[in-house]
Amino acid sequence: MEESLGQPLKKRRGLGKKPAMVCTSLRIPREVMRYFEQFPNKQTRMREVLTNFVKQQQGADNESA
């Protein structure tokens, strides 16, 4: 590591193995939230459902083109 004014530079974290996520606020119906509350990690499950939906939509868009 290079030194700056006689002090070593701090190590910085490299690129992560997973892509960065975006923090957002979302208003959803109560029944949807109740459904996801049954899972131990509801945020992870919501993310999986949304990611799968987007992949299906992208596949459908490519087939219709």
Backbone atoms as SQL, in Angstrom:
CREATE TABLE atoms (id INTEGER PRIMARY KEY, chain TEXT, resi INTEGER, resn TEXT, atom TEXT, x REAL, y REAL, z REAL);
INSERT INTO atoms VALUES
  (1, 'A', 1, 'MET', 'N', 0.821, -1.181, 0.000),
  (2, 'A', 1, 'MET', 'CA', 0.000, 0.000, 0.000),
  (3, 'A', 1, 'MET', 'C', 0.863, 1.242, 0.000),
  (4, 'A', 2, 'GLU', 'N', 0.368, 2.234, -0.662),
  (5, 'A', 2, 'GLU', 'CA', 1.100, 3.495, -0.687),
  (6, 'A', 2, 'GLU', 'C', 0.809, 4.282, 0.577),
  (7, 'A', 3, 'GLU', 'N', 1.728, 5.118, 0.920),
  (8, 'A', 3, 'GLU', 'CA', 1.537, 5.953, 2.091),
  (9, 'A', 3, 'GLU', 'C', 1.207, 7.368, 1.655),
  (10, 'A', 4, 'SER', 'N', 0.378, 8.030, 2.427),
  (11, 'A', 4, 'SER', 'CA', 0.020, 9.409, 2.172),
  (12, 'A', 4, 'SER', 'C', 0.391, 10.213, 3.410),
  (13, 'A', 5, 'LEU', 'N', 1.344, 11.125, 3.281),
  (14, 'A', 5, 'LEU', 'CA', 1.823, 11.939, 4.404),
  (15, 'A', 5, 'LEU', 'C', 2.298, 11.086, 5.573),
  (16, 'A', 6, 'GLY', 'N', 2.972, 10.000, 5.240),
  (17, 'A', 6, 'GLY', 'CA', 3.548, 9.155, 6.265),
  (18, 'A', 6, 'GLY', 'C', 2.583, 8.172, 6.900),
  (19, 'A', 7, 'GLN', 'N', 1.292, 8.199, 6.496),
  (20, 'A', 7, 'GLN', 'CA', 0.320, 7.268, 7.060),
  (21, 'A', 7, 'GLN', 'C', -0.128, 6.293, 5.984),
  (22, 'A', 8, 'PRO', 'N', -0.236, 5.026, 6.339),
  (23, 'A', 8, 'PRO', 'CA', -0.695, 4.046, 5.337),
  (24, 'A', 8, 'PRO', 'C', -2.167, 4.303, 4.972),
  (25, 'A', 9, 'LEU', 'N', -2.488, 4.043, 3.707),
  (26, 'A', 9, 'LEU', 'CA', -3.871, 4.190, 3.274),
  (27, 'A', 9, 'LEU', 'C', -4.714, 3.068, 3.857),
  (28, 'A', 10, 'LYS', 'N', -5.971, 3.394, 4.137),
  (29, 'A', 10, 'LYS', 'CA', -6.877, 2.381, 4.654),
  (30, 'A', 10, 'LYS', 'C', -7.234, 1.409, 3.548),
  (31, 'A', 11, 'LYS', 'N', -7.416, 0.159, 3.940),
  (32, 'A', 11, 'LYS', 'CA', -7.864, -0.828, 2.968),
  (33, 'A', 11, 'LYS', 'C', -9.300, -0.515, 2.602),
  (34, 'A', 12, 'ARG', 'N', -9.604, -0.656, 1.353),
  (35, 'A', 12, 'ARG', 'CA', -10.969, -0.465, 0.895),
  (36, 'A', 12, 'ARG', 'C', -11.521, -1.788, 0.433),
  (37, 'A', 13, 'ARG', 'N', -12.820, -1.946, 0.603),
  (38, 'A', 13, 'ARG', 'CA', -13.451, -3.177, 0.169),
  (39, 'A', 13, 'ARG', 'C', -13.501, -3.214, -1.342),
  (40, 'A', 14, 'GLY', 'N', -13.234, -4.369, -1.880),
  (41, 'A', 14, 'GLY', 'CA', -13.310, -4.551, -3.318),
  (42, 'A', 14, 'GLY', 'C', -14.748, -4.741, -3.763),
  (43, 'A', 15, 'LEU', 'N', -14.929, -5.042, -5.023),
  (44, 'A', 15, 'LEU', 'CA', -16.254, -5.301, -5.539),
  (45, 'A', 15, 'LEU', 'C', -16.818, -6.549, -4.879),
  (46, 'A', 16, 'GLY', 'N', -18.067, -6.498, -4.532),
  (47, 'A', 16, 'GLY', 'CA', -18.712, -7.631, -3.886),
  (48, 'A', 16, 'GLY', 'C', -18.980, -8.754, -4.878),
  (49, 'A', 17, 'LYS', 'N', -19.269, -9.908, -4.352),
  (50, 'A', 17, 'LYS', 'CA', -19.579, -11.049, -5.206),
  (51, 'A', 17, 'LYS', 'C', -20.995, -10.946, -5.748),
  (52, 'A', 18, 'LYS', 'N', -21.863, -10.240, -5.010),
  (53, 'A', 18, 'LYS', 'CA', -23.240, -10.051, -5.447),
  (54, 'A', 18, 'LYS', 'C', -23.418, -8.598, -5.870),
  (55, 'A', 19, 'PRO', 'N', -24.289, -8.351, -6.823),
  (56, 'A', 19, 'PRO', 'CA', -24.515, -6.959, -7.220),
  (57, 'A', 19, 'PRO', 'C', -25.156, -6.159, -6.085),
  (58, 'A', 20, 'ALA', 'N', -24.873, -4.879, -6.051),
  (59, 'A', 20, 'ALA', 'CA', -25.435, -4.009, -5.024),
  (60, 'A', 20, 'ALA', 'C', -26.946, -3.926, -5.183),
  (61, 'A', 21, 'MET', 'N', -27.627, -3.734, -4.076),
  (62, 'A', 21, 'MET', 'CA', -29.080, -3.607, -4.103),
  (63, 'A', 21, 'MET', 'C', -29.456, -2.166, -3.820),
  (64, 'A', 22, 'VAL', 'N', -30.690, -1.832, -4.132),
  (65, 'A', 22, 'VAL', 'CA', -31.212, -0.497, -3.928),
  (66, 'A', 22, 'VAL', 'C', -32.194, -0.531, -2.766),
  (67, 'A', 23, 'CYS', 'N', -32.089, 0.423, -1.880),
  (68, 'A', 23, 'CYS', 'CA', -33.019, 0.518, -0.766),
  (69, 'A', 23, 'CYS', 'C', -34.233, 1.327, -1.228),
  (70, 'A', 24, 'THR', 'N', -35.425, 0.795, -0.965),
  (71, 'A', 24, 'THR', 'CA', -36.640, 1.471, -1.402),
  (72, 'A', 24, 'THR', 'C', -37.743, 1.297, -0.369),
  (73, 'A', 25, 'SER', 'N', -38.733, 2.138, -0.475),
  (74, 'A', 25, 'SER', 'CA', -39.916, 2.024, 0.367),
  (75, 'A', 25, 'SER', 'C', -41.074, 1.649, -0.544),
  (76, 'A', 26, 'LEU', 'N', -41.886, 0.705, -0.112),
  (77, 'A', 26, 'LEU', 'CA', -42.933, 0.185, -0.978),
  (78, 'A', 26, 'LEU', 'C', -44.210, 0.000, -0.186),
  (79, 'A', 27, 'ARG', 'N', -45.304, 0.487, -0.728),
  (80, 'A', 27, 'ARG', 'CA', -46.608, 0.301, -0.091),
  (81, 'A', 27, 'ARG', 'C', -47.290, -0.875, -0.778),
  (82, 'A', 28, 'ILE', 'N', -47.645, -1.877, 0.024),
  (83, 'A', 28, 'ILE', 'CA', -48.281, -3.069, -0.533),
  (84, 'A', 28, 'ILE', 'C', -49.546, -3.380, 0.271),
  (85, 'A', 29, 'PRO', 'N', -50.475, -4.125, -0.316),
  (86, 'A', 29, 'PRO', 'CA', -51.695, -4.485, 0.412),
  (87, 'A', 29, 'PRO', 'C', -51.395, -5.360, 1.634),
  (88, 'A', 30, 'ARG', 'N', -52.248, -5.242, 2.654),
  (89, 'A', 30, 'ARG', 'CA', -52.042, -6.010, 3.888),
  (90, 'A', 30, 'ARG', 'C', -52.005, -7.504, 3.639),
  (91, 'A', 31, 'GLU', 'N', -52.892, -7.993, 2.765),
  (92, 'A', 31, 'GLU', 'CA', -52.934, -9.446, 2.544),
  (93, 'A', 31, 'GLU', 'C', -51.636, -9.956, 1.927),
  (94, 'A', 32, 'VAL', 'N', -50.989, -9.125, 1.134),
  (95, 'A', 32, 'VAL', 'CA', -49.690, -9.507, 0.555),
  (96, 'A', 32, 'VAL', 'C', -48.644, -9.591, 1.662),
  (97, 'A', 33, 'MET', 'N', -48.638, -8.596, 2.546),
  (98, 'A', 33, 'MET', 'CA', -47.674, -8.603, 3.645),
  (99, 'A', 33, 'MET', 'C', -47.927, -9.778, 4.579),
  (100, 'A', 34, 'ARG', 'N', -49.184, -10.076, 4.848),
  (101, 'A', 34, 'ARG', 'CA', -49.508, -11.228, 5.701),
  (102, 'A', 34, 'ARG', 'C', -48.976, -12.524, 5.098),
  (103, 'A', 35, 'TYR', 'N', -49.107, -12.653, 3.796),
  (104, 'A', 35, 'TYR', 'CA', -48.595, -13.854, 3.123),
  (105, 'A', 35, 'TYR', 'C', -47.096, -14.000, 3.340),
  (106, 'A', 36, 'PHE', 'N', -46.348, -12.926, 3.131),
  (107, 'A', 36, 'PHE', 'CA', -44.890, -13.011, 3.227),
  (108, 'A', 36, 'PHE', 'C', -44.403, -13.116, 4.663),
  (109, 'A', 37, 'GLU', 'N', -45.210, -12.714, 5.631),
  (110, 'A', 37, 'GLU', 'CA', -44.788, -12.813, 7.037),
  (111, 'A', 37, 'GLU', 'C', -44.662, -14.256, 7.509),
  (112, 'A', 38, 'GLN', 'N', -45.195, -15.206, 6.765),
  (113, 'A', 38, 'GLN', 'CA', -45.062, -16.603, 7.157),
  (114, 'A', 38, 'GLN', 'C', -43.649, -17.139, 6.931),
  (115, 'A', 39, 'PHE', 'N', -42.863, -16.436, 6.148),
  (116, 'A', 39, 'PHE', 'CA', -41.497, -16.874, 5.860),
  (117, 'A', 39, 'PHE', 'C', -40.537, -16.275, 6.882),
  (118, 'A', 40, 'PRO', 'N', -39.502, -17.030, 7.296),
  (119, 'A', 40, 'PRO', 'CA', -38.555, -16.523, 8.293),
  (120, 'A', 40, 'PRO', 'C', -37.857, -15.234, 7.841),
  (121, 'A', 41, 'ASN', 'N', -37.526, -15.141, 6.564),
  (122, 'A', 41, 'ASN', 'CA', -36.889, -13.924, 6.062),
  (123, 'A', 41, 'ASN', 'C', -37.740, -13.399, 4.908),
  (124, 'A', 42, 'LYS', 'N', -38.748, -12.619, 5.255),
  (125, 'A', 42, 'LYS', 'CA', -39.726, -12.186, 4.253),
  (126, 'A', 42, 'LYS', 'C', -39.123, -11.318, 3.171),
  (127, 'A', 43, 'GLN', 'N', -38.121, -10.510, 3.500),
  (128, 'A', 43, 'GLN', 'CA', -37.511, -9.661, 2.471),
  (129, 'A', 43, 'GLN', 'C', -36.828, -10.500, 1.401),
  (130, 'A', 44, 'THR', 'N', -36.136, -11.532, 1.815),
  (131, 'A', 44, 'THR', 'CA', -35.472, -12.411, 0.862),
  (132, 'A', 44, 'THR', 'C', -36.495, -13.085, -0.037),
  (133, 'A', 45, 'ARG', 'N', -37.586, -13.549, 0.560),
  (134, 'A', 45, 'ARG', 'CA', -38.633, -14.223, -0.234),
  (135, 'A', 45, 'ARG', 'C', -39.285, -13.250, -1.213),
  (136, 'A', 46, 'MET', 'N', -39.558, -12.031, -0.776),
  (137, 'A', 46, 'MET', 'CA', -40.132, -11.018, -1.673),
  (138, 'A', 46, 'MET', 'C', -39.189, -10.749, -2.844),
  (139, 'A', 47, 'ARG', 'N', -37.913, -10.650, -2.538),
  (140, 'A', 47, 'ARG', 'CA', -36.909, -10.396, -3.574),
  (141, 'A', 47, 'ARG', 'C', -36.876, -11.543, -4.578),
  (142, 'A', 48, 'GLU', 'N', -36.970, -12.787, -4.087),
  (143, 'A', 48, 'GLU', 'CA', -36.974, -13.952, -4.973),
  (144, 'A', 48, 'GLU', 'C', -38.191, -13.936, -5.896),
  (145, 'A', 49, 'VAL', 'N', -39.355, -13.652, -5.325),
  (146, 'A', 49, 'VAL', 'CA', -40.586, -13.625, -6.112),
  (147, 'A', 49, 'VAL', 'C', -40.504, -12.536, -7.186),
  (148, 'A', 50, 'LEU', 'N', -40.066, -11.356, -6.811),
  (149, 'A', 50, 'LEU', 'CA', -39.970, -10.255, -7.776),
  (150, 'A', 50, 'LEU', 'C', -38.926, -10.546, -8.856),
  (151, 'A', 51, 'THR', 'N', -37.799, -11.114, -8.464),
  (152, 'A', 51, 'THR', 'CA', -36.752, -11.444, -9.434),
  (153, 'A', 51, 'THR', 'C', -37.248, -12.486, -10.427),
  (154, 'A', 52, 'ASN', 'N', -37.931, -13.521, -9.935),
  (155, 'A', 52, 'ASN', 'CA', -38.477, -14.544, -10.834),
  (156, 'A', 52, 'ASN', 'C', -39.516, -13.962, -11.776),
  (157, 'A', 53, 'PHE', 'N', -40.349, -13.061, -11.280),
  (158, 'A', 53, 'PHE', 'CA', -41.360, -12.425, -12.119),
  (159, 'A', 53, 'PHE', 'C', -40.704, -11.630, -13.247),
  (160, 'A', 54, 'VAL', 'N', -39.693, -10.861, -12.913),
  (161, 'A', 54, 'VAL', 'CA', -39.003, -10.055, -13.926),
  (162, 'A', 54, 'VAL', 'C', -38.356, -10.955, -14.976),
  (163, 'A', 55, 'LYS', 'N', -37.727, -12.047, -14.546),
  (164, 'A', 55, 'LYS', 'CA', -37.105, -12.972, -15.503),
  (165, 'A', 55, 'LYS', 'C', -38.141, -13.580, -16.434),
  (166, 'A', 56, 'GLN', 'N', -39.319, -13.943, -15.885),
  (167, 'A', 56, 'GLN', 'CA', -40.387, -14.498, -16.724),
  (168, 'A', 56, 'GLN', 'C', -40.879, -13.459, -17.726),
  (169, 'A', 57, 'GLN', 'N', -41.025, -12.233, -17.288),
  (170, 'A', 57, 'GLN', 'CA', -41.495, -11.173, -18.172),
  (171, 'A', 57, 'GLN', 'C', -40.488, -10.897, -19.280),
  (172, 'A', 58, 'GLN', 'N', -39.217, -10.910, -18.936),
  (173, 'A', 58, 'GLN', 'CA', -38.185, -10.669, -19.942),
  (174, 'A', 58, 'GLN', 'C', -38.166, -11.800, -20.961),
  (175, 'A', 59, 'GLY', 'N', -38.385, -13.027, -20.514),
  (176, 'A', 59, 'GLY', 'CA', -38.452, -14.162, -21.419),
  (177, 'A', 59, 'GLY', 'C', -39.648, -14.067, -22.336),
  (178, 'A', 60, 'ALA', 'N', -40.788, -13.621, -21.802),
  (179, 'A', 60, 'ALA', 'CA', -42.002, -13.457, -22.600),
  (180, 'A', 60, 'ALA', 'C', -41.821, -12.335, -23.624),
  (181, 'A', 61, 'ASP', 'N', -41.130, -11.284, -23.242),
  (182, 'A', 61, 'ASP', 'CA', -40.872, -10.180, -24.163),
  (183, 'A', 61, 'ASP', 'C', -39.993, -10.622, -25.321),
  (184, 'A', 62, 'ASN', 'N', -38.996, -11.478, -25.031),
  (185, 'A', 62, 'ASN', 'CA', -38.094, -11.943, -26.088),
  (186, 'A', 62, 'ASN', 'C', -38.803, -12.887, -27.050),
  (187, 'A', 63, 'GLU', 'N', -39.753, -13.686, -26.555),
  (188, 'A', 63, 'GLU', 'CA', -40.470, -14.630, -27.411),
  (189, 'A', 63, 'GLU', 'C', -41.438, -13.924, -28.344),
  (190, 'A', 64, 'SER', 'N', -42.034, -12.830, -27.882),
  (191, 'A', 64, 'SER', 'CA', -43.018, -12.126, -28.709),
  (192, 'A', 64, 'SER', 'C', -42.370, -11.217, -29.748),
  (193, 'A', 65, 'ALA', 'N', -41.091, -10.968, -29.623),
  (194, 'A', 65, 'ALA', 'CA', -40.410, -10.051, -30.549),
  (195, 'A', 65, 'ALA', 'C', -40.074, -10.722, -31.859);
